[in-house]
Amino acid sequence: MKRTYLAALVFVFTFASCSTNKEQRIELNDWFFSWHNQDYTATVPGFIHTDLMANGLIDDPYYGTNEDSVQWVYDERQWVYHTTVAHEALPEADSLWLIFEGLAGPCEVKIEGRWKDTNDQSYTWKSTHFRDDMFIENAISFEPVGDSFDITVTFLPLEDNDWCRGLYLKNMRYGIDLPERRAFTRMAPYQPGWDWGPKLQTCGIWKPVYISNRQPAAATTPSVPKSLNVELRQEQDSIGQSFTFYKDGKPIFIKGANWIPVHSFPVLDETQKARYRYLLCSAKESGFNMLRVWGGGIYEHDYFYDLCDSLGLMVWQDFIFAGTPYPDNEEMLNNIDREARQQVRRIARHPCVVLWCGNNEVKNGWEDWGWQSQFNWTPEQRARLEKAMDTIFGYSSTATNTSSTSILARAVRDCDPLQRPYITTSPLYGWGHPECTTHGDSHYWGVWWGELPFEIYKEKTGRFMSEYGFQSYPLISSIRQFTPANQLDIDSPTLRSHQKHARGRQIIDKAMQCYYGFDSHTLSLDDYAYVSQLLQAWGTGYGILCHITDPRCAGTLFWQLNDCWPVASWSSIDYYGNWKALQYRAQALFEAEFGASHENEYRGRSLDEWQQYYATYPKDRHYDKPRYTLEQHIENNSLVVTITAQSDLYDVYIEPVPFVNGHFDRNFFDMKTGESRTVHFIPSTIDNNADIPSSASVRTLNSLYQ
């Protein structure tokens, strides 16, 4: 008996088109992975690191210095996932589709069918495909003939030179050295490491996989979402080029922060859903009206955009390109086009999106980071890379900061039914250019990278501040969760491992001496972490203050709201959900008479008028010994604390005892003598069985000066 079976790999241009009822679709969740010739249970969706942890094969890379001990996982070996599907479990159809919503890492996918005929003769057929883009949904068609089907997904190391059919190795033969190896493959840019994130390159079936009897519809247009009536206007004026959002024809001031992935392994499970809810509700509670989904992370899950829709949070959406030029060989350009069209069609269903941006800091890096001399590119190579940036993003459109001919611009034009605006890059000019304060959006990093004082923000406020900030350490209660008890020291291996910026300690120490008069080496870890947060709140908060009081500035998005792991970083909410001092400062500034009826009132205020919302503490100021009374009780399964000031108190911080995940609803505030304030503890998780502290302790800036 001879049969011929045709299997084809189809690149699906929509995530939503395969809406089938229960009888027409089966989820494939029963997977295994192989390790040392033994099968272990795999969780799909998931990543190899999370599966290894779940089976006790590696330790948590977030704890201590464990990150270093798991570098072999991705770089040194293949990982094989497999499952078997019985014929009777399949939907009724002459042909079926195996659909992977997301495969993270260069991989080979095999479908192998097996059966026996009436003469007990065995037959098999096999179909093999290769994938190398975690942001593209893939569908493989096959005929459901046979008793069962084996599905195998083999993830291969990037340096596996015997495997030559994936995009990565084709791109590596590009002939031009690029600043980042990750430019040659479409993986999440942050996973190989960033200056706030660990090096945890990973692989896995990171989104759902299922079999359906309906062919996914290619190139269908998503339903038209309700418009927020928000537009971006970039207009030439007497200053330079504006960057202002308008709602219903009226200018609005943007308040918010940059958003990075919530985890190094960004699977959408119940734990991560709770983290999304908590962070986005915290943003809303703090008066934010926009988040920028940064281009070095991932295109977020629909769950994120659903929450932003419901909370009324606008989204600035970067395409996922960051900090490096990208190759322009045919395979890569075709892949980018498929990826962009899929993602625009999926995300465009959400009204919260108000802007598409081509990349994060690619133009900035090209002009300012010294790549040309570092890599000794010839004039021909430079011209080719510049053309690649124009082809992908629209690099030649600096004057207008938009494009109609680039791959990404065409994807927005063709696939976003609301035709929301597309800009080529962020920022338009790097912070070393005078235009950074006059033209378009600005990433101002003279503070931090340039080690300039915070006061420079007053003269370096641009038309729209889309990145700026200063680092701090997490709360001491958070530090205790990832640090062994014998390493609770700022210079311990664990604390060094969880500070990813090469000059992080140096820059913080310098500013701490300048603004608070502290020699960092004289501080305990508790005090160092605490003062670093006060410093961050003062510095970044002063930047916010400069932006909202400058009538030329139309928005402020500080770097960054959240963390993907426990770390010293620019975040205002640490990985465990604890609000840092900066989050409270931002809330005070963003909420202060910022309603629509007050829009014109605050825009022209001087800095002096804002001191009621933002006090400063000169390093030579004398502080009286803090005196207060504390009353606390459990009410409705929550710790309630009332503090009454018997002397003036500065930067009051109430810490739960014992140290459990969560924060008080107000913290890092000032109090005058005789004033009382009541605060409630909020667990980081919405689980009703979450631990609650039995009491609280109080810290103030006063006490650190005694």
C-alpha positions in Angstrom: 0.0 0.0 0.0 1.4 3.4 -1.0 0.1 6.7 0.3 1.4 10.2 -0.2 0.9 12.8 2.5 1.5 16.5 2.0 2.5 18.7 4.9 3.1 22.4 4.6 4.4 25.1 6.9 2.1 28.1 6.9 3.0 31.5 8.5 -0.3 32.6 10.0 -1.0 36.4 9.9 -3.5 36.5 12.7 -3.6 35.2 16.2 -7.4 35.5 16.5 -8.6 33.9 13.4 -8.7 30.3 14.7 -11.7 30.8 17.0 -13.2 27.3 17.1 -15.5 25.5 19.5 -14.4 22.9 21.9 -15.1 19.9 19.5 -12.9 21.5 16.8 -9.8 22.2 18.8 -7.7 20.2 21.2 -5.0 21.7 23.4 -1.7 19.8 23.5 -0.6 20.0 27.1 0.8 16.5 27.8 4.5 17.1 26.9 7.8 15.6 28.0 11.4 16.7 27.6 14.5 14.5 27.6 17.5 14.9 29.9 20.3 12.3 30.2 18.2 9.7 28.4 15.3 10.1 30.7 11.9 11.7 30.1 10.6 14.4 32.5 7.2 16.1 32.6 7.2 19.5 30.7 4.8 22.3 31.3 3.5 23.8 28.0 3.4 26.8 27.7 6.8 27.0 29.3 10.6 27.3 29.0 13.4 24.8 29.5 14.6 26.6 32.6 11.2 26.5 34.2 10.8 22.8 33.4 14.3 22.0 34.8 13.4 23.9 38.0 10.0 22.2 38.3 11.8 18.8 38.1 14.5 19.7 40.6 17.3 19.6 38.0 18.5 23.1 38.5 18.2 25.7 41.3 16.3 28.9 41.1 18.6 31.2 39.0 17.1 34.2 40.8 18.4 33.2 44.2 21.9 34.0 45.4 24.5 33.6 42.6 22.6 30.7 40.9 22.4 32.6 37.6 26.1 31.7 37.0 25.5 28.0 37.5 22.8 27.6 34.7 24.6 29.2 31.8 25.1 25.8 30.2 21.4 25.2 29.8 21.0 27.1 26.5 24.5 27.4 25.2 25.7 23.9 25.4 23.0 21.4 24.4 19.9 20.5 22.4 16.6 20.2 24.2 13.9 17.8 22.9 10.2 18.1 23.7 7.8 15.4 22.5 4.2 14.3 22.8 2.0 11.6 21.3 -1.6 12.2 20.1 -4.0 9.3 19.6 -6.1 9.3 16.5 -9.3 9.1 18.4 -8.5 12.3 20.3 -8.3 14.3 17.0 -11.2 16.5 15.7 -13.2 15.1 12.8 -11.7 16.4 9.5 -9.9 15.3 6.4 -7.0 17.6 7.1 -5.9 19.2 10.4 -3.6 22.0 11.5 -1.0 21.8 14.2 -0.6 25.4 15.5 2.2 26.7 17.7 1.4 30.2 19.0 5.1 30.7 20.0 8.3 28.7 19.7 11.2 30.3 21.5 14.5 29.5 20.0 15.9 27.9 16.7 14.1 24.6 16.5 13.2 21.6 14.3 9.6 20.5 14.4 8.7 16.9 13.3 5.3 15.2 12.9 5.5 11.5 12.5 2.4 9.4 11.9 2.3 5.6 12.4 -0.3 2.9 11.6 -0.7 -0.8 10.5 -2.8 -2.0 7.6 -5.0 -5.1 7.6 -2.0 -7.2 6.7 -0.2 -6.0 9.8 2.3 -4.0 7.7 3.7 -1.0 9.5 3.8 2.4 7.8 5.1 5.8 8.9 5.3 9.3 7.4 7.3 12.3 8.6 7.3 16.0 8.1 10.1 18.3 9.2 10.2 22.1 9.5 12.5 24.7 11.0 11.7 27.8 13.0 13.6 30.7 14.4 11.3 33.5 15.5 9.6 33.4 18.9 7.2 36.2 17.8 5.6 34.3 14.9 2.7 31.9 15.1 3.2 28.7 13.0 0.7 26.3 11.6 1.6 22.9 10.0 -1.1 21.1 7.9 -1.3 17.3 8.0 -3.7 14.5 7.2 -5.0 12.6 10.2 -4.2 9.1 8.9 -2.7 6.7 11.3 -3.2 5.2 14.8 -1.2 8.0 16.5 1.1 10.9 15.9 4.4 11.8 17.5 5.2 15.5 17.6 8.8 16.4 18.4 10.3 19.9 18.9 14.1 20.0 19.0 15.7 23.3 20.2 19.3 23.7 19.0 22.1 25.7 20.4 22.9 28.9 18.5 26.4 27.7 17.8 25.4 24.3 16.4 27.3 24.6 13.1 26.1 21.3 11.8 22.6 22.7 11.6 22.5 25.2 8.7 18.8 25.7 7.8 17.7 28.1 10.5 17.7 31.9 10.2 20.4 32.3 12.7 23.2 30.6 10.8 22.1 32.1 7.5 22.3 35.5 9.1 25.6 34.8 10.7 27.0 34.4 7.2 25.9 38.0 6.6 29.5 39.1 6.3 29.3 42.1 8.6 30.0 42.0 12.4 27.2 43.5 14.4 27.3 44.8 18.0 25.0 42.1 19.3 24.8 38.4 18.4 21.0 38.6 19.2 20.5 40.7 16.1 20.8 37.6 14.0 17.8 35.8 15.5 14.3 36.9 16.5 14.4 36.2 20.2 13.5 38.5 23.1 16.5 40.9 23.2 16.6 41.2 27.0 17.1 37.5 27.7 20.8 37.4 26.9 21.3 40.0 29.6 20.8 43.8 30.1 22.0 46.3 32.7 19.1 45.4 34.9 18.5 41.8 33.8 20.2 38.4 34.1 21.8 36.4 31.3 19.1 33.7 31.0 18.9 32.9 27.3 16.3 30.2 27.1 14.1 28.1 24.8 10.8 26.4 24.9 7.2 26.2 23.7 6.3 29.4 25.4 2.8 29.9 24.1 -0.2 27.5 23.6 -0.1 24.7 21.0 -3.2 23.0 19.7 -4.7 21.0 16.8 -7.6 22.4 14.9 -9.7 21.4 11.9 -10.0 24.9 10.7 -7.3 26.4 8.5 -6.1 29.7 10.1 -7.2 32.5 8.0 -4.2 34.4 6.5 -4.2 38.1 6.0 -7.6 38.8 7.6 -8.2 42.2 9.0 -9.0 42.4 12.7 -12.3 43.9 13.8 -12.1 47.6 14.3 -11.7 48.5 18.0 -13.3 51.5 19.6 -11.0 54.4 19.1 -9.7 56.4 22.1 -9.6 59.4 19.8 -6.0 60.0 20.6 -3.5 61.3 18.1 0.2 62.2 18.1 1.1 65.5 16.5 4.7 66.3 15.5 4.8 69.9 14.3 7.5 72.3 13.4 7.5 75.3 15.7 9.7 78.1 17.0 11.4 75.7 19.4 11.9 72.7 17.1 9.6 69.8 16.6 6.7 69.1 19.0 5.7 65.6 20.3 2.2 66.0 21.8 -0.7 63.7 22.2 -4.2 65.0 21.7 -7.4 63.5 22.9 -10.6 64.7 21.3 -8.6 67.4 19.7 -7.2 68.8 22.9 -3.6 68.4 24.1 -3.1 66.0 27.1 0.0 65.7 29.3 1.3 62.1 29.4 2.3 60.6 32.8 3.8 57.2 33.2 6.8 54.9 32.9 8.5 52.4 30.7 7.4 48.7 30.9 9.7 45.7 30.6 8.7 42.0 30.8 7.5 40.9 34.2 9.8 37.9 34.2 12.9 36.5 32.5 10.7 33.5 31.4 7.5 35.4 30.3 4.9 32.6 30.3 1.4 33.7 30.9 0.4 31.5 33.9 -1.7 32.4 36.9 1.3 33.7 38.9 2.2 36.1 36.1 -1.4 37.1 35.6 -1.5 38.2 39.2 1.7 40.2 38.7 0.2 41.9 35.6 -2.9 42.8 37.6 -0.9 44.2 40.5 1.5 46.2 38.4 -1.1 47.8 36.1 -3.4 48.5 39.0 -0.5 50.2 40.8 0.1 52.3 37.7 -3.5 53.4 37.6 -3.6 54.0 41.3 -0.6 56.3 40.9 -2.1 58.5 38.3 -0.4 57.1 35.2 -2.1 57.4 31.9 0.4 55.7 29.6 3.0 52.9 29.6 5.6 52.4 26.9 6.2 48.8 26.0 9.9 48.9 25.5 11.5 47.4 22.4 14.0 45.2 24.1 11.4 42.9 25.7 8.4 41.0 24.1 5.2 41.9 22.3 3.0 41.5 25.4 0.4 38.9 25.9 -3.2 39.9 25.1 -3.9 39.8 28.9 -1.7 42.9 29.3 -3.5 44.8 26.6 -6.9 43.7 27.9 -6.1 45.1 31.4 -4.8 48.3 29.9 -8.1 48.6 27.9 -10.2 48.1 31.0 -8.0 50.5 33.2 -7.9 53.3 30.6 -4.1 53.1 30.4 -2.7 54.2 27.0 0.1 52.1 25.4 3.0 53.2 23.4 4.1 50.1 21.6 7.6 49.6 20.4 8.3 46.9 17.8 10.8 44.5 19.4 14.1 45.8 18.1 16.6 47.4 20.4 20.2 48.7 20.7 21.8 47.2 17.5 21.6 47.4 13.7 19.9 44.4 12.1 20.9 42.5 8.9 19.0 43.0 5.7 19.4 39.6 4.0 16.3 38.3 2.4 15.5 35.7 5.0 15.6 38.3 7.8 13.5 40.9 6.0 10.8 38.4 5.0 10.7 37.2 8.6 10.4 40.7 10.0 7.6 41.4 7.6 5.7 38.3 8.7 6.3 39.0 12.4 5.2 42.7 12.1 2.0 41.9 10.3 1.0 39.1 12.7 1.7 41.3 15.8 0.0 44.4 14.5 -3.1 42.4 13.6 -3.2 40.9 17.0 -2.4 44.0 19.1 -4.4 46.4 16.9 -7.6 44.8 18.3 -6.9 46.8 21.5 -8.0 50.4 21.8 -5.4 51.1 24.4 -2.6 51.3 21.8 -2.1 54.9 20.6 1.4 54.7 19.0 3.6 52.3 17.1 7.4 52.9 17.3 9.9 51.2 15.1 12.7 50.5 17.7 14.5 51.4 20.9 17.7 53.4 20.4 18.9 51.9 17.1 19.3 55.3 15.5 20.7 56.7 18.8 23.3 53.9 18.9 24.2 54.3 15.2 24.9 58.0 15.7 26.4 58.1 19.2 27.8 54.8 20.5 30.9 54.4 18.4 30.0 51.3 16.4 31.6 52.5 13.2 35.1 52.7 14.6 34.6 49.8 17.0 33.8 47.3 14.2 36.0 48.9 11.5 33.1 48.9 9.0 34.1 49.9 5.5 32.1 52.7 3.7 30.3 50.0 1.8 29.3 48.1 5.0 28.2 51.3 6.7 26.0 52.2 3.7 24.5 48.7 3.7 23.6 48.9 7.4 22.2 52.3 7.0 20.1 51.1 4.1 18.9 48.2 6.3 17.8 50.6 9.0 15.9 52.6 6.4 14.3 49.4 4.9 13.2 48.1 8.3 12.4 51.2 10.3 12.5 54.3 8.0 15.9 55.7 9.2 16.1 58.3 6.4 12.9 60.0 7.7 14.5 61.9 10.7 13.0 65.2 9.6 9.4 63.8 10.0 10.1 60.9 12.3 7.6 58.8 10.4 7.7 56.6 7.3 5.3 55.2 4.7 7.8 52.8 2.9 9.6 50.9 5.6 8.6 47.3 6.5 7.2 48.2 9.8 5.4 51.3 8.6 3.7 49.3 5.8 2.6 46.6 8.4 0.9 49.3 10.5 -0.7 50.9 7.4 -2.0 47.5 6.1 -2.9 45.8 9.4 -4.1 48.4 11.9 -7.7 49.3 11.0 -7.4 52.6 13.0 -4.2 53.7 11.2 -2.6 54.7 14.5 0.6 56.7 14.0 4.0 55.1 13.4 7.3 56.7 14.4 10.6 55.4 13.2 12.6 55.3 16.4 12.9 56.4 20.0 14.6 58.7 20.8 14.7 61.0 17.8 18.1 62.4 19.0 20.5 61.0 21.7 21.1 63.0 24.8 24.5 64.3 23.6 22.8 66.3 20.8 21.3 69.8 21.4 18.2 68.7 19.5 17.3 66.2 22.3 15.6 69.1 24.1 14.0 70.7 21.1 13.0 67.9 18.7 10.7 64.9 19.3 11.0 62.5 22.2 14.1 62.3 24.4 16.0 59.7 26.4 17.9 61.9 28.7 20.8 59.9 30.3 23.1 62.8 31.3 21.9 61.9 34.7 23.1 58.4 35.5 25.3 57.5 32.4 26.8 61.0 32.3 27.0 61.2 36.2 25.6 64.8 36.0 23.7 66.2 39.0 19.9 65.9 39.2 19.5 69.7 38.8 20.5 69.4 35.1 17.0 68.1 34.5 15.8 71.7 34.7 17.7 72.8 31.6 17.6 69.4 29.8 13.8 69.0 29.7 12.7 68.1 26.1 9.5 68.1 24.2 8.6 64.6 25.5 10.7 62.7 28.0 10.4 59.0 27.1 13.3 57.7 29.1 15.3 59.0 32.1 16.0 57.7 35.6 18.3 56.7 38.5 18.9 53.3 40.1 18.1 52.1 43.6 18.2 48.8 45.5 15.1 46.9 46.4 13.6 47.1 49.8 15.5 45.2 52.5 12.6 42.8 52.9 13.0 42.0 49.2 16.8 41.6 49.4 16.3 39.0 52.2 14.2 36.9 49.8 17.0 36.4 47.3 20.1 36.7 49.4 21.5 33.9 51.7 21.6 35.0 55.3 25.4 34.9 55.3 25.6 37.3 52.3 23.6 40.3 53.6 26.3 42.7 52.8 26.3 45.3 49.9 29.6 43.9 48.6 28.7 40.2 48.9 28.7 37.9 45.8 24.9 37.9 45.7 24.5 41.6 45.9 27.2 42.1 43.2 25.4 39.5 41.0 22.2 41.4 41.4 23.7 44.7 40.3 24.1 44.4 36.5 25.4 47.9 35.7 29.2 48.0 35.6 29.3 51.4 37.4 26.1 51.1 39.4 27.5 51.1 42.9 30.0 53.9 41.9 27.2 56.2 40.5 24.9 55.6 43.5 27.7 56.2 46.0 28.8 59.4 44.3 25.3 60.8 44.4 24.7 59.6 47.9 27.7 61.5 49.1 26.7 64.6 47.2 23.1 64.8 48.2 23.0 63.2 51.6 26.6 63.4 52.8 26.9 59.7 53.5 30.0 57.7 53.0 28.3 54.5 51.7 30.9 52.3 53.3 29.7 53.4 56.7 26.1 52.3 56.1 24.6 49.0 56.9 22.9 47.1 54.1 19.5 48.1 55.5 20.5 51.8 55.5 22.2 51.6 52.1 19.1 50.1 50.4 16.8 52.7 52.2 18.9 55.7 51.3 19.4 54.6 47.7 15.6 54.7 47.4 15.4 58.1 48.9 18.0 59.2 46.4 16.2 57.7 43.5 12.9 59.3 44.6 14.6 62.7 44.9 16.5 62.6 41.6 13.9 61.0 39.3 11.1 62.8 41.1 12.9 66.1 40.5 13.0 65.2 36.8 9.3 64.6 36.8 8.8 67.9 38.6 10.8 69.7 35.9 8.9 68.1 33.1 5.4 68.8 34.4 6.2 72.4 35.1 7.8 73.1 31.8 5.1 74.2 29.3 7.3 73.0 26.3 7.2 69.4 27.6 4.2 67.2 26.7 4.9 64.1 28.6 7.1 62.2 31.0 7.7 58.4 31.0 10.4 57.5 33.5 12.6 54.4 33.3 11.2 52.0 34.5 8.1 50.8 36.3 8.9 47.1 37.0 11.6 44.4 37.2 11.9 41.0 35.5 13.9 39.6 38.5 15.1 40.8 41.9 17.8 43.4 41.2 19.2 46.9 41.8 17.6 48.9 39.0 15.8 52.0 37.9 12.4 50.4 38.7 9.8 52.1 41.0 8.2 48.8 42.0 10.6 45.9 42.8 10.2 42.4 41.6 8.3 41.3 44.6 5.7 44.0 44.2 7.0 46.4 46.9 6.6 50.0 46.0 9.9 51.9 46.2 10.1 55.5 47.4 9.9 56.6 43.7 6.5 55.1 43.2 5.1 57.1 46.1 6.9 60.3 44.8 5.4 59.7 41.3 2.0 59.1 42.7 2.1 62.4 44.7 3.2 64.4 41.7 1.0 62.7 39.1 -2.1 62.9 41.3 -1.7 66.5 42.4 -4.5 68.4 40.8 -4.0 66.6 37.5 -7.6 66.3 36.6 -8.8 67.7 33.3 -10.3 70.7 35.0 -6.8 71.6 36.4 -4.9 70.9 33.2 -4.0 74.5 32.6 -3.4 75.3 36.2 -0.3 73.1 36.9 1.4 73.4 33.5 2.8 76.9 34.2 3.6 76.5 37.9 7.1 77.3 39.1 9.2 74.6 40.9 8.8 76.6 44.1 5.1 76.1 44.1 5.5 72.4 44.1 7.4 72.0 47.3 4.3 70.9 49.2 4.4 67.8 47.0 8.2 67.4 46.9 10.4 68.3 49.8 14.2 68.3 49.5 16.7 67.5 52.1 20.1 69.4 51.9 22.9 67.3 53.3 23.8 69.9 55.9 20.3 70.1 57.3 19.9 69.3 61.0 17.3 66.7 61.9 15.8 66.3 65.4 15.6 62.8 66.8 12.4 61.3 65.4 9.6 61.0 68.0 6.3 59.4 67.3 3.7 57.0 68.7 2.6 53.9 66.9 -0.8 52.1 67.1 -1.5 48.9 65.1 -4.1 46.3 64.9 -5.5 43.6 62.6 -8.7 44.6 60.8 -10.4 42.7 58.0 -7.4 40.4 57.7 -5.1 43.3 57.2 -2.5 45.1 59.4 -3.6 48.7 60.1 -1.0 51.1 61.4 -1.5 54.6 62.8 1.5 56.8 63.3 1.4 60.1 65.2 4.3 62.5 64.9 5.6 64.1 68.0 8.4 65.8 66.0 8.7 66.6 62.3 9.4 63.4 60.4 11.0 63.1 57.0 10.6 60.2 54.6 8.7 57.9 56.9 9.0 54.3 55.8 6.8 51.7 57.5 8.2 48.2 57.1 6.2 45.0 57.9 7.4 42.5 60.5 8.0 39.7 59.7 9.1 40.6 56.2 6.3 39.3 53.8 5.4 40.2 50.2 3.4 43.3 50.0 3.4 47.0 50.9 1.5 49.6 52.8 -0.9 51.7 50.8 1.1 54.9 51.7 4.7 55.1 52.5 7.7 57.4 52.2 5.8 60.5 53.4 6.6 63.5 55.5 4.7 64.5 58.7 4.5 67.7 60.8 4.5 67.6 64.6 1.0 66.5 65.8 0.0 65.0 62.5 -1.5 61.4 62.4 -1.6 59.1 59.4 -3.2 55.6 59.1 -1.9 53.1 56.5 -3.0 49.6 55.5 -0.9 46.6 54.5 -1.6 45.3 51.0 -0.3 41.8 50.1 1.6 41.4 46.8 -0.7 38.5 45.9 -4.5 38.6 45.8 -4.6 35.2 47.4 -6.9 35.4 50.5 -4.6 33.0 52.3 -1.5 35.3 51.8 0.6 36.0 54.9 0.0 39.2 56.7 2.5 40.9 59.0 1.7 40.9 62.7 3.4 44.3 63.4 5.4 47.0 61.8 8.6 49.0 62.3 9.2 52.6 61.3 12.3 54.2 59.7 12.8 57.9 58.9 15.5 60.0 57.2 15.9 61.7 60.6 17.2 58.5 62.2 19.9 58.0 59.6 21.4 61.4 60.5 21.6 60.7 64.2 
